[in-house]
Amino acid sequence: MPLLVFAIALVLSAVLTRWVRNVAVAHGWVSAPNSERHVHTHAVPRLGGIAIFLTLWCMVLLARWVPDHFGQAAAFLPYFSLKIMGPASIVFLLGLIDDLFGLNAYVKFAVQAGAATLLYFNGLGISGLSFFGGDGHVGWFIGLPLTIVWVLWITNAFNLIDGLDGLAAGSALFSTLVTCIVAMISHSEGILFLTLVLAGAIAGFLRFNFNPASIFLGDCGSLLIGFLLSGLAITGSQKSPTIVAVAIPIVSLGLPILDVAVAVLRRFLSGQRLFRADREHIHHKLLRRGVSHKQAVLVLYGVSACFGLLSLLLLNPGGTAAAIVLVVCGFGVMIGVRQLRYPEFLELGRVASRALNQRHVIANHVNLRKAQEALGACTTPEQFCQIMQDCLQAVGFDGFGLNFAAKVPAWIDLRPLIPSGGSKFAFFWDNGTNSSETNWSLTFRLPKQNGRRLGKFTLFRKNATCPLWLDLDVFTGTEFSSILAAAIRKMQDAQYANARKQKEPGCEIDPVMASGGRESLVARASG
């Protein structure tokens, strides 16, 4: 009987899909590629959901009229036709109106929520969450919101992944087969019949929807399939033990759930509107990585199949199998999303890594504060270079440079600072290093001292790929840069005083105020 139901639904769906396609083309009910989100290159009808909807109702009515040919399932058909197909028909009509005229997102969510509420009070919503054993029964004030969220999530998930030929329908086929197997094992005859019909309807439609597609699902099809799967998945897994009742539908619908979760999270992180359409879904990212249209669909078919197989392992009541499945799914999702290189998640990973290494950030900031205290008593270039090395080497810098506002006379000794041309000096922990060998530098202007400019301070790094566990604004902020400028000014004054004591007879060394407030030290011959 199961194979017969599937075969009849498949043939009927194929016939109806061809008829709907021909009628839509004849009347000009086609979707032209008029948006950057569209990947098709010519006008294609998008009312394929009509064929799936008609197939479902035809099979339900056929089993109703000739119950002897459908065995025990016929007794459950009035139950499903009213309690599942009723709300599903509302969602189908919603999608059909959206395909023809367009609807606001909030209107669609409201109608879907209403259909989910009807589904719940028809006895097909989330009524129990047996995480900790027992019956796990929950009241309507918990079960109803959970049912609405679940239905909205899955219903719109299939709508969102319907961006490539055959993707939404193929992914739905894998999920439907999983639900079918679960219903078969739990002896849920009514659910088994409807999942077989849905699987056959999708398979018959895929004949015309696979790349290159001659007809699309449209919102009427993707919303209908998503709504049916959301209701059938939670209803079919209710007899499963403990947390498995929740895990099976989540894992079996892994691809659409993942796509929605990724879309919502990345839009939240980037400050975009949650309902704003874009070209950043998983299938779009695959296309931009050079994967062909057909290859992208086949890859995502494989992902859907893996999720489906993993969900079937959850039928084993042992806790070990459930733990392995959830761990594998978790790592698989992390690796897959990382390979897609969403900038939002790369940035989130950077923030998470920085949070985990916050101890190193604090330690480096503490070293900077200790350096600020030491700079207060610094008077010689040797002391200055040692303080900077003790502070900056641990952070990850390889040296620093000073670019004075005025040329420093040759008789001023700033060793171990190494002159690098004009008024520029540098110091590296590795004596063989020079500024041309560094890959990264940060230069900021030193604040004025007594109205006179000192110049600029530069930080150097060889390996810019290693994380820098430090907030760079501590350098460019007022506190550190002011203390640094004061130490450099004090060092200059000390060197001037030392040169003055050692000056040759007949020479006088004075500070001269150059134009623009720049200070230089010059030697003037007396007489």
N, C-alpha and C positions, 0 to 999 in steps of 0.2 A: 503493500500500500504506500509507504513513503516514497519509493521511486516513482510510482504512478502519479502521485500528487505533484511531485517535483517536475516530472516530464510534461504533464498537462499544462502546468503553470508556465513552463518554459516556452512551449509551443504557442500558447495563447498570448503570452507577452510579446514574443517575436512578431506575431501577426498584427497585434494591436500597435506595436511600436512602428512598424512599417506604415500602417494606415495613418497614424497620427502624424508621422513625418511628412507623408505625401500631402495630407490635408493642410498642414501648417505651411508647407512650401507653396502650395497652390494659392493660399490666401495671403501670403506675404508675412506670416507670423514668424519672423526670423530675427535672430540677434546678430547685428552687424558688429565687427570689431572696432567700436568707437571709443574705447577706453584703453589707457595704458596698461590696465590690469588684464586685458584680454590677450590670450595667446593664440587664438585662432585667427586665420587670415582671410576668411570669407564668411558670408552670412550663413548661419546655421539655426534651424528651429530649436527652441529651448523648452518645449512642452512635453518632454518625454515622461514626466511624472504622471501624465494622464494615462498612458498605457499601463504603468505599474498599478495605479489606483484602480483602473477598470479590471485588471487581471485579478487583483485581490478580491474585489466584490463579486466578480463572476465566479471565482472558485468557492467563495463562501456560500453564494446562492446555489451553486451547483451541488455542493455537499448537502445543503439544506433540502434540495428537491429530490436528490437520489441518495439518501443516507445509507442505503444498503451497500453501496460501493465504497464507502469511506470508513467503515468499521466504527470503533468506539469514538472516534473524533467527532462524528456527526452529532453526538449528544452534547458536545461542548460548543457547537457553532453558534447557537443563539446567544450564548454567554459572551463570546468574543465579538460577534457582529455588533452587539450593543455596547459592550463595555470597553472594547479597544478600538474597533473600527469607527465607532461614533465620534470620539474625540479626534481620532486620526483624520477623519473626513473634514473636520473643522480646520485642522492644520493644513490639509491639502488645499482647501478652498482659499485659505489665507495666502498660501504660496502662489496659487494660480492668479489671484488678483494682483499680487506683487509682480508676477511675470508680465501681466498685461498692462497694468497701470502704474505700478510702483507704489510702495507704502513706506511710511516713516518707520524707523527701527523700533521706536518705542511702542508704536501700534502693534507691530509684529510680536514684540515681547509680551505685551499685554494679552493678546489673543492666545499665544502659546501658553502663558501662565494659566489662563482660563481653561484651556484644554487639559493641562496637567492637573489642575484642581478637579476637574470632572473625572479624570482617570483615577485620582486618589480616592475620591468618594465612591467610585465604582469598585473599590477593593483591589486595585492593581498598583497602588503606590508603595512607598517604603513604610512598612508597618513595624519593622523590627530591626534592631542592630545588636546582634548577639556577640559583642566583642568579648565579653567576660563570662560566657556560658549562660545557661538558662534560656528562657524564651526570648529575652531581649526586647519585649514589646515596648513600643513608644507610642505616646498619644499623638493626636492629630496636630497639636501645636508644635511638635518636633517633626513628625512624619510628613506633614503637608509641605512645610518650607523646604525640607530636604528633597521631596519629590519634585517640587517646582524647579529647584536649582538643578537637579539631575536632568530633568526633561529639557530645560532650556539649554543646558550645556551640550548635551548630545545632539539635540535637534539642530542647533546652530553650528555645531562642530562639522556635521556633514555638509552643511551649506557652505562653510568656509573652505573646506578642502575640495569643493567642486570647482577646481580651477584648471584641471587638465583633463583631457579626454579619458574617460573611463576610471578616473581616480576615485571619486566618491562612491560610484557604484561598485567597483572592484573591492574597495576597502569594506564596504557594507556587506558584500557577499561573504567575505571571510568571517566577519563578526556574526552574521546570520547563521552560518554553519556551526559556529561554536555554540550559539544559543540553542540551535537545533539538537546538537549532541547532548547538551546539558538537560534539555527537556526530555530527550529519549531515555537518558539514564535515570532521571527522576520520575519517569512515567507520567509526564504532564502532557496528555494527549492533545488537548486543545492548543497549547503553545507549540507542540511539535507540528501540528497541522499548519498553523499560521506561519511558522518559520520556514517550513518546506515551500509553502506557496510564495512567500516573500523571496526566498532564495531562487526559486524558479523564475519569478518575475524579473528579478535583477539579472539573472544569467541570460534570459531572453533579450533583455534590453541592451546588455553589454555587446551583443553582436553588432549593434548599430552605433554604440557609444565609444568603442575602443578606437584609438588613434589610427587613421583620421576619422573623427566622429562625424556622422551625418545627422545626429540629433543629440541635444543636451538634456540633462535631467530637468534643469530649471529649478527655481525655488519650490515649485509645487512637488517636484520629485525628491529633492534633497531633504526638504523639511519633513515630508511624509516618511521617508525611510528613517531619518534620524528619530522622529517621534516614535515610530513603531519599535525601533530597536531599543530605545530608552525604556519603553514600557515592557517589552518582552524580556529584556535582559534582567531587570530587577524582579520581575514576576517569576521568571524561570529559575532564578538562583535562590529563591526564598527558602527552598528545602535544603540547601547546602548548610553545613555546620559553621558556626561561629563567624569569624571575620571573612571566611571564604565567600560567604554570601555577598559581601560587598566587593571583594577583590576580583571575583570572576568577571562581572560586567565591566569593571574598570580596566582590567588588563585586556580583555577581549576587544574593547573599543579603544585600545591604546593610542592608535595613530590620530584619530580625530580629537581625542581628549588632549593629547600632547600638543597638537597644533593650536587648539584654542588656548591652552594654558600658556604656551610660548607667546602667542599673539597678545594676550591680555597683559602678561608680565612685561614684555618689551615695550608695549605702548605706555604702560604705567611708568616704567623707568625713564623713558624718553620724554615724558610729559605730553604725549599725544592723546587725542580723544580715543576712548576705548572702542567706539563703533566706527572709527574712520577706516575706510577701505585702503589697502596698500598692496604693494608687491613684495612683501617680506615674509610670506608664508613659506613653509618648508619646501613645497614644490617649486616656488619661485627661486629660492636660494639654490636648489639643485640645478635649475636651468642656467642660472648665472655662473655656476661653476663649470659650465661647458657640457653638462649632461644633456643628451637629446630629450625631446618630449617623450618619446616612447620609453627610453631608458629610465627616465625619472619615474614614470608610472610603474614600471616593473620593479624598480628599487623599492618604492613605497608599497607595492604589493607584497614584496618580501618582508618588509617591516610589519605589515598587517598580519601576514601569515605567522611570523615569529611571535607576535603578541597573542594570536589565537592559540598556537600550540602551548605557549607558556600558561595561558589561562586554563587549558585543559588539565595541566599538571596539578592545578589547585583542587581538582576533584578528588585527589587523594587526601583523605582527612588528616594525614600526618602533618604535624607542624613543621617538620624539616623541609618537606616539598614546598610548602607555602613560603618559608623563609628564603629558600633558594630562588624561587620564582621572583619574589619581590626584590631581592638583591640584584639578580641578573637584569631585571627591568630597570632598576635604578641606575646601575652602571651603564647599561645600554643607552638610556636616555641622556645621561650626562655626556657620554662620548659622542653620541650623534649630534646633540645640540652644539657641542664644542666644535665639531667638524664644520658645522654650518657657519660658524664665526659671526654670530650676531653681535654687532658692536655694543648693544645694551648689556648682553651677558658677559662679554669680555670685560667691560667696565665693572660689572657687578663682581666678577671674579677677582679683579684687581682690588676692589674695596674689601672683599672678604679676606683676601690674602693679607692686606694691610692690617685688617682687624686682628687676624691671628698672630701677626707679628708686631702688635702694638707695643709689646714689651721692649722690642728693639728700638722702636721709635722713641719711646720714653727715655731709654738709656742714652740714645744719641742726643736728645734735647738736654738731658742732664749734663752730658759732657760739654755741650755748648755753653751752658750757664757757668760751669766751672771755668771754662776758657775765658768767659767774660770777666770773671773775678781775677784771674791771673793776668789778664791784659792790663788791669788797672795799675799793676806794679811793674809793667814791662818798660824797659828803657833802651835795650840794645837789640840789634837785628838778630843776634843769636837767640835771645830769649823769645823774641817775637816768632821766629821760625819754629822753635821748639814747641811753643804753645799751640801754634797752628797745626803742626804735625800731630801732636798728641790728640788734638780735637778732631781734625778732619780725616786722618788716616783710618780711624775706627769706623767712621761713617761710610767710607767708600770712595773718598776723593784721593787723587794721586798727586796733587800739588795746587799751588795758588800763584797768582800773579798780581803785581802792583803796577799801575800805569799812572804815574804822577802827573799832576796838571802842568808842572813846569819841569824843564830839563834839570837833571841832578848833576852838579859839577863832578868831574872825574876824581877830585881829591876827597869827595865824601865816600867813606867806606861803609857799604851796606852788606858786606859779606855776612852770612852765606847766601844772600840773595844774589842771583846771577843776572847780570844785565842782558837784555834781549833786544836792544836797539832803542836809541833815544832815551826816553824817560821810563821805559818799560823794564821791569824786573820780575823774575820768577823764581820759585823754589819748589823742587820735587823731592819726594822721599827717596825715589830711585834716581841717583845722580846722573844716570845715562839718559834720562827722559828729557824731552823738550816739548814745548807747546805744540809743535807740528805733529807729534806722535799721539796726541790726545784726540779722542773721538767726540768729546762733549765738553762744553764749557758754559759757565754762567757768569755774566759780568754785570755788576751793578755799581752805580755812582755812589761814592762816599759823601756823606753830608758835609756841609761846610763847617769849618772850625774858625770861630772869630770872624765870620764873614768871608773867609778865604777858601777857595776850592782846593781839595787835596788831589782828586783824581778818581780812579776806578779800581775796583777790586774784582779779581776773576778767580773762579774755582774751576779746576780741570779734572777730568776723568778719562781714563783709558778705555775701560769697558763699560759702555753705557747700557748694556743689556742686563746687567745685574740690578736688582731692585735697590732703590735708594730709600732706606727706611728713615725718612726725615721729611719734615715740612719745610719746603724751600723758603716760605715766607719768614722763617726765623732769621734768614740772612738779609732779606730785603726789608725787613721791618725796622722800625726806628731804633729799638733798644740795641740790638747787636751791632748794626751798622754805625751807630753813634759811638759806642764803646770802641769799636774797631778803629774808627777815624781818630778818636782821641788818642789811642795807643800809637797809631802811626805818626800823629802830630808830635807826641811826646818823644818818640824815637828820633824823629827828624831834629827836634830841638837839642836832644842829647848829642847827636852826631855833630851838629853845628857847634855846640859848646866844646866838644872834644877837639874838633878841628881848629877852633879858635885858640885853645891852649897850646896847640902844637904848630901854630902858624910860624912861618919863617920870618925873620926880621925884615922889615921893610914892606910887609904885606898886611893889609887890613881886610878882614872878612866880615861882611855885614849882610843882613837880610835886606833884600830890595823888593819893594812892592811893585810888581809889574802891572800894566794896564789890565783891566778886567778883574782885579782882585787876586791875580795869581801870584804866588810867592816863589822866588827862586833864591838860591844861594850862589853868590858870585864872588870872585876874588878880584880885588882892585889893587893895583900896584900904587903905593904911596909915592908922592913926589914925582 
